[in-house]
Amino acid sequence: MAALGPHHTRRHRSGPAGITAVLDVLDTLDRLGPVTLAELVRATGIAKSTLHRVCVTMVERGWIARDGAGNFALGPRVAWLARATPGSALTAGFHVVAQRVLARHNETVCLAVLEGRDSVFIAKEETSHSVRLITAVGSRVPAFASASGRVLLADRPESEVESLYAHGELITPTGRRIDGVPELRRILDETRVRRYAENLDETALGLHCIAAPVGPPARVAAAITFCVPSGRMTPERREEMIADLWVAAEQLAKPGQLIESTSLTTPVRTAGPTVPGDVDSHRKATA
């Protein structure tokens, strides 16, 4: 249950009631993360019957989502606003950050968001190497199989992940079989601890991908991802890339840093959280 705190959305209310209700819901979910309908009522001051109707419509339109436990959270349409125009804040910020990463490593960098069971590329900066990932903005990969998708799924409630994958087999595009939801849950648990995910030969043979979340826990908006031919990946490069992804993701999540930071010179191992087996356990390419 979320702690509502002293700053209620209701004190900001103005304008037409319907529009205000929608904005109050979005503001509250952005501030508190997933909450129940009762918590939304307390936070917004909107009548329960009115708020229920508003939330049902917002769920149908994809602006918010509801998990198996009945909690409401921001939905995929919020992240998809980044796809509305090339100049949107998220994609514009991505290009600034990704160009720095590209200059340092010369490997393709992509930005992805979650839509249903897919990870969708919404922006990319491409390497100059002739051997590279060939993909287009708008391309989709199964979220459970991709590094970006695993980062995004790891931020969703377990009940939501289970409802997405409880039925049917989990077979990656290259034919690797994941042992159902239990193995996927273990992969996502590891991703949450590490704050990055990776895959090797799971979305395409010969491709090694590493992804980091953009945004704090429970509010991850996107994933920033390296897509590297496995023949160009080494343990040393991998370690440096993870560190730089953490820095890039942090800059992208805090737009003010895009101006203040001009390079990716943070030393390896200080760019993200230090956890047991973080960037040293590079042989475990299943997360």
C-alpha positions in Angstrom: 0.0 0.0 0.0 1.4 3.4 -1.0 2.1 6.1 1.6 0.0 9.0 0.4 2.0 11.7 2.3 0.9 15.2 3.0 0.8 16.6 -0.5 -2.6 15.7 -1.9 -3.4 16.2 -5.6 -6.7 17.8 -4.7 -5.0 21.1 -3.7 -3.9 21.6 -7.3 -7.4 21.2 -8.8 -8.8 23.7 -11.3 -10.6 23.7 -14.6 -13.4 21.4 -16.0 -14.2 18.5 -13.6 -13.6 15.7 -16.2 -10.3 17.0 -17.4 -9.2 17.7 -13.8 -10.1 14.2 -12.7 -8.0 12.7 -15.5 -5.0 15.0 -14.7 -5.4 14.3 -10.9 -5.2 10.5 -11.6 -2.1 10.9 -13.7 -0.4 13.2 -11.2 -1.2 10.9 -8.3 0.1 7.8 -10.1 3.2 9.6 -11.2 3.9 10.8 -7.6 2.9 7.6 -5.7 3.3 4.7 -8.1 0.7 1.9 -8.1 -2.2 2.5 -5.8 -5.7 1.1 -5.1 -8.9 2.9 -6.0 -9.5 3.8 -2.3 -6.0 5.4 -2.2 -6.8 7.4 -5.4 -10.0 8.6 -3.8 -8.1 9.8 -0.7 -5.4 11.4 -2.7 -7.6 13.2 -5.2 -10.8 13.9 -3.2 -12.9 12.8 -6.1 -16.0 10.8 -5.4 -15.4 7.0 -5.7 -18.2 6.5 -8.3 -16.8 9.3 -10.5 -13.2 8.2 -10.1 -14.2 4.6 -11.0 -15.7 5.7 -14.3 -12.7 7.9 -15.1 -10.3 5.0 -14.3 -12.2 2.5 -16.4 -12.0 4.8 -19.4 -8.3 5.5 -18.8 -7.6 1.8 -18.6 -9.5 1.2 -21.9 -7.4 3.9 -23.6 -4.1 2.7 -22.2 -3.3 5.7 -20.1 -3.4 3.7 -16.9 -3.2 0.0 -16.2 -4.6 -2.3 -13.5 -2.7 -5.3 -12.2 -4.1 -8.6 -10.8 -4.2 -7.2 -7.3 -6.4 -4.3 -8.3 -3.8 -1.5 -8.2 -3.8 1.2 -10.7 -0.5 2.4 -12.3 0.6 4.5 -15.3 -0.1 2.7 -18.5 1.8 2.2 -21.8 0.3 5.2 -23.5 2.2 7.5 -21.1 5.5 6.1 -22.4 4.2 6.1 -25.9 3.9 9.8 -25.8 7.6 9.7 -26.5 6.8 8.3 -29.9 4.3 11.1 -30.9 7.0 13.3 -32.4 10.7 13.1 -33.0 11.1 16.2 -30.8 9.4 14.8 -27.7 11.3 15.2 -24.5 12.2 11.6 -24.0 13.4 10.9 -27.6 15.1 14.3 -27.9 17.0 13.6 -24.6 17.8 10.1 -25.8 19.6 11.4 -28.9 21.7 13.8 -26.8 22.8 11.0 -24.4 23.1 8.3 -27.0 25.4 10.3 -29.2 27.8 10.6 -26.3 27.6 6.8 -25.7 28.0 6.2 -29.4 31.1 8.4 -29.6 32.6 6.4 -26.7 31.8 2.8 -27.9 30.6 3.0 -31.5 27.9 0.5 -31.0 24.2 0.8 -31.7 22.1 2.3 -28.9 18.3 2.0 -28.8 15.5 3.4 -26.6 12.6 1.0 -26.0 9.2 1.1 -24.2 6.9 -1.7 -23.2 3.6 -2.3 -25.0 1.8 -5.4 -23.8 4.1 -8.4 -24.3 6.5 -6.5 -26.7 9.4 -4.2 -26.3 9.1 -1.5 -28.9 12.1 0.5 -30.3 11.1 4.2 -30.3 14.5 5.7 -31.1 18.1 4.7 -32.0 21.6 5.9 -32.8 23.5 3.6 -35.1 27.1 2.4 -35.2 29.3 3.1 -38.2 30.4 -0.6 -38.3 29.1 -2.5 -41.3 28.3 -5.5 -39.1 25.5 -4.3 -36.9 21.9 -4.8 -35.8 19.5 -4.0 -38.6 16.3 -2.7 -37.0 13.9 0.2 -37.5 12.1 2.5 -35.1 8.8 0.9 -34.4 10.3 -2.7 -34.5 9.1 -5.1 -31.8 10.7 -8.0 -30.0 9.2 -10.2 -27.3 9.7 -8.5 -24.0 10.5 -11.7 -22.1 13.3 -12.5 -24.5 15.0 -9.1 -24.8 17.3 -7.2 -22.5 15.1 -4.0 -22.9 11.9 -6.0 -22.3 13.3 -7.7 -19.2 14.3 -4.3 -17.7 10.8 -3.0 -18.4 9.0 -6.2 -17.1 11.1 -6.2 -14.0 9.5 -2.8 -13.0 5.9 -4.2 -13.4 4.0 -5.9 -10.6 4.6 -9.6 -10.5 0.9 -10.3 -10.8 0.8 -8.3 -14.1 3.8 -10.3 -15.5 2.1 -13.5 -14.5 -1.1 -12.6 -16.2 0.9 -11.8 -19.4 2.8 -15.1 -19.5 0.7 -17.6 -17.5 -0.5 -19.2 -20.7 1.5 -20.4 -23.6 5.2 -21.3 -24.1 8.0 -18.9 -23.7 10.3 -19.5 -26.7 12.7 -16.8 -27.9 13.0 -15.8 -31.5 16.2 -18.0 -31.7 14.5 -21.0 -30.2 15.6 -20.9 -26.6 12.9 -22.3 -24.4 12.3 -20.5 -21.0 10.9 -22.7 -18.4 7.7 -20.8 -18.0 6.8 -18.0 -15.5 9.1 -19.4 -12.7 12.2 -19.0 -14.7 11.1 -15.7 -16.1 10.5 -14.6 -12.5 14.0 -15.5 -11.5 15.4 -13.6 -14.5 13.4 -10.5 -13.5 14.3 -10.8 -9.8 18.0 -10.7 -10.8 17.4 -7.8 -13.1 15.8 -5.8 -10.2 18.8 -6.4 -8.0 21.4 -5.6 -10.7 19.5 -2.7 -12.3 20.4 -4.0 -15.8 19.5 -6.9 -18.0 21.2 -8.6 -20.9 20.7 -11.4 -23.4 22.9 -13.3 -25.7 21.7 -15.1 -28.9 18.1 -14.9 -27.7 16.6 -12.2 -30.0 19.1 -12.8 -32.9 22.0 -15.2 -33.2 25.3 -13.4 -32.7 23.7 -10.5 -30.9 24.6 -9.4 -27.3 22.3 -6.8 -25.8 22.6 -5.0 -22.5 19.8 -2.6 -21.1 19.3 -0.3 -18.2 16.1 1.2 -16.9 15.3 4.9 -17.4 13.5 6.1 -14.3 13.4 5.0 -10.6 11.8 1.8 -9.4 8.0 1.6 -10.0 8.3 4.5 -12.5 10.5 3.2 -15.2 9.5 4.8 -18.5 11.8 3.2 -21.0 15.0 1.1 -21.4 18.3 2.3 -23.0 20.0 -0.6 -24.7 23.3 -1.5 -26.3 23.0 -3.9 -29.3 26.4 -5.4 -30.0 27.6 -8.3 -32.3 28.9 -10.9 -29.9 32.2 -11.0 -31.8 32.9 -7.4 -30.7 32.0 -8.0 -27.1 34.7 -8.7 -24.5 34.4 -8.8 -20.7 36.2 -5.5 -20.4 33.9 -3.8 -23.0 30.9 -5.2 -21.3 31.8 -3.9 -17.9 32.5 -0.4 -19.4 29.2 -0.5 -21.3 27.1 -1.4 -18.2 28.7 1.5 -16.3 28.0 4.0 -19.1 24.5 2.7 -19.5 23.8 3.5 -15.9 25.2 7.0 -16.4 23.2 7.5 -19.6 20.0 6.2 -18.0 20.4 8.6 -15.0 21.0 11.6 -17.3 18.0 10.7 -19.4 15.7 10.3 -16.4 16.8 13.8 -15.1 16.7 16.1 -18.2 18.6 18.9 -16.4 21.7 16.7 -16.4 21.7 16.6 -20.2 23.0 20.1 -20.2 25.2 19.8 -17.1 27.0 16.6 -18.3 29.0 16.7 -21.4 30.8 13.3 -21.3 30.6 9.8 -19.9 33.7 9.8 -17.8 32.3 8.3 -14.6 34.7 5.5 -13.6 33.5 1.9 -14.1 31.7 0.6 -11.0 30.6 4.0 -9.7 28.0 4.6 -12.4 25.3 2.5 -10.7 24.5 0.6 -7.6 27.0 -1.8 -6.3 25.5 -5.2 -5.6 27.1 -8.7 -5.2 28.0 -10.1 -8.6 26.9 -6.9 -10.5 29.2 -6.4 -13.5 31.5 -9.2 -12.7 29.1 -12.0 -13.3 29.2 -11.6 -17.1 28.9 -15.3 -17.8 25.2 -15.2 -16.6 23.7 -14.0 -19.9 20.2 -15.0 -19.1 18.9 -11.8 -17.4 
